[in-house]
Amino acid sequence: PFSIELTNVRGRIVRLGRAVDAALVQHDYPDAVAALLGEALVLAVMLGSSLKFDGKLILQMQGDGPVGLVVADYRTEGTLRGYAQINDEKWRNAFGPGRLGPGAARLPDLMGEGHLAITVDPRLERDRYQGIVSLTGKSLSDCARYYFAQSEQLPTEVQLAVAEVVVPGRPTTWRAGGLVIQALPEQSSAQANADALNSWETATALFRTTEAHELIDPGLDPARLLYRLFHEMGVRVYDVQNVGFACSCDRANVLRLLASFPDKDQDAMLEEDGRVHVRCEFCGTRYRFAQEEIDREIERRTGTR
């Protein structure tokens, strides 16, 4: 998080290395889909890391295009996970057999018509909050600006970047980054509002000089980038918050979920080996359950055989 001195402009800069790489390499996504999910993970961190209470933020995009679903899940202890679902038939019809590299398709090409939903789920006894907007614009950055305009009604600029980093002699890895600035509500006086408008216009002009590679470059310290952008206005950078990839799935939770399904659904899940096979979409972990395990869990929950 950072603030521009003597103005009402606040912002956050996000830089993801191992966290985003760990989330993306779990799946063999086409590069364009991996890049879209990477952007969603950055946006989830931007929003979730600003929460003032324990809980989680879930970013979800749904559409009728080749990519039907993108989910990014951020928890306030600093953990992150995500996945995407691809409709193979729609993908082949739209793009053929190619993998489609990052930046080769716009958001509408990938997801079609749909919506972006942001859900804030506090751990304590508070109401969940959800904001929903249509998928708007050519990119997730465009859609994020529209979300902020509709939900928070604050002037906002957003830039997201995702790319593969190729270093000779090392495995290719994913990196991602993002930058957001917002103009917070100003004082009621006309002069204060005029000053705030001038400050916002100046900050926006400087913000737009940011290049995508600066957001992901591991050799460029984020504080140095902020200084390059806003040093003439004065910028204060606050404590860094670390983020890592982690999945909350476990065998006990999956077993409880299976036990909640009707008998006919459980029967339909049985594989040839007589077990139910479950794969976590987030981390790729595979679980196998014998029918006897599921029956014992049902008995434990209901007290019946």
VENWOHU-V608050 format. One record per run of one state. SS is the DSSP state (hx for helix, st for strand, lp for the rest). FROM is the first residue (numbers start at 1). LEN is the number of residues. Records with the same first field share a line. If there is no record, write none. Layout:
BEGIN
SS: FROM-LEN, FROM-LEN
END
This chain:
BEGIN
lp: 1-1, 5-4, 17-1, 25-6, 49-6, 64-3, 76-3, 87-1, 96-11, 112-2, 123-6, 135-5, 152-4, 166-7, 184-6, 208-4, 217-5, 231-4, 238-6, 246-5, 260-3, 271-4, 280-6, 303-3
st: 2-3, 9-8, 55-9, 67-9, 79-8, 114-9, 129-6, 156-10, 173-11, 235-3, 244-2, 270-1, 275-5, 286-5
hx: 18-7, 31-18, 88-8, 107-5, 140-12, 190-18, 212-5, 222-9, 251-9, 263-7, 291-12
END
